[in-house]
């Protein structure tokens, strides 16, 4: 079996993947047909639409797609179809980053209707496709502290499947410390802290995420390798880095995949989790990200299986769920490397 074939069948978890950003051209085209406007409905035109000049342009495009999600049925359809696409890659578990502010504040969908829609889709996706979803509420940093506090206000209306509180959007000009009250409030309500940091800015943004926002994982963390002390801290405290290679290339956070810092992260002993971020927008899949990581890190099938297990260990799963998924990965890997005994008979 080829390495790509092994990866395709490998049971996987994903920790850094966005709800709206996971909408395939097919899904976006369907939304654009329902809500004609600035986003093209033709899949070919969408490919050009999703060609980003830089990170700021990516944010503009992302917000344009988010603006197509205008009612509960849009949310339900988007969520279910994203889950179906995940299942097709043998993703068994995903912590899906949602930005309810865009739908509740901007589109006027009540938070109760938003939650009902994602939960209805979650239950149906697990029943129909065997993929389990959990939610991370993401603050769109470009809208400032107001958006953060409004997102905190959604938490009491949300289900037990809400497990984390994140921070996305641009980093330049959006310092992390200003969001401390929101993260303090979210953590006090039992949510894990998982902000993006150090993708398009330097190591200080990561330090701020750790020391001010109480980050338990770092979204991207691309610039961490520039600070030896920071890398030591991440390694010693086993703080996972949610690495998204193609995303970093598409948004110009790195100049080329060959220059991506994942090699230095891995060599230093950091906890490296491979993720797809906004896969259709970046023309990738989680399977493709594993192929890229395997090439950059020189991994064989067993090394790739260990990489998948690292992500499971970094997930906010309970002990029984974690053990079950780890066993599934081990069983799959063992079957792929066993010799064909029929040839020996």
C-alpha positions, 0 to 999 in steps of 0.5 A: 500500500502506498503512503497516500493510501495508508493515510486515506484509510487511517482513522484520524482526529482534527483539532484546528478546522473552521466551520465556515472555512470547511465549506467545499465549493459545492456547499458554497455554491449552494449557499451562494445560489440561495443568497446571490451577491458577492460570492460566485455560485460557479465552482470554477469561479470559486477556485479563482475567488479562493486565490489569496493575495495575503492574509488580509485578503483571506480574511476578506474572502472568509467573511464574504463566505460567512455572510452567506450563512443567514439562517438556521437551515444554512447553519444546519446544512453547512454543518452536516455537509462538512461532517460528511466530507470529514467522514469521507477522509476517515476523520473520526473526531473533530473539534470544529471551530465555529464563529457564532458571532458572524451568524448571530450578531451579523445575520441576526440568527438567535443563538438558540436557533444557531445551537439547535442547528449545529446540534441537530447536524452533529447528531445526524452526522454521528448517526449517518457517518460515524464522525463525532463533532465537538465545538470551539467558539471562536472570537473574530479578533478583527471585531475587537473586544466587543465581539469577544464579550458577546461570544462569551454571552453565548456560552450559557445557551450552548450544549455540553458539546461546547468544549473550547474558546478560541481567537482567530482573525488577523494577528497584526494590530490585534494584540492578544492581551485585550481579550483576557477578560473574555478568556477568563470568563470562558475558562471560568465556565469550563471551556479550554483556551485555544487561541490562534497565535504566532502565525503572522506575528512573532513569538511574543504573540504566543507568549501572550496567548500562554501567559495572558489567555491561558492557552492550552494549545496554540493555533498555528504557532508558526513563529515559535521556532524563532524563540529558543526559550519559548520552544523549551517551554512548549516542549517541557509543558507538552503544549500542542501546536496545531500545525496547518502547513498548506494554510500557512503557505496560502496566507503567505505566513511561510514562503514555501512548504520546504521552509515550513517550521514543522521540521524544527518543531518536530526535531525539538520534541514539540507536540505537533498536531497536523490539521487542515484549517480551512481546507477547501479554501486552501485547496487541501484536505486533512489527508493531503496535510498528512502527506505533506507532513510525512514528506517534510518529516521523513515519516513512514506509515508507522511514523504517520500513525504516531502523528495521528496518535499525537493529535488524539492525545492533544484532543479534549477527549475523555479517557475512554474515548481517547483510548478507543480512538488510539486502539483503532489507529493501532489496529489499523496500522498493525493490519497494514504492516502485517505480511500477507500470510496467504502468500506463505501457504 
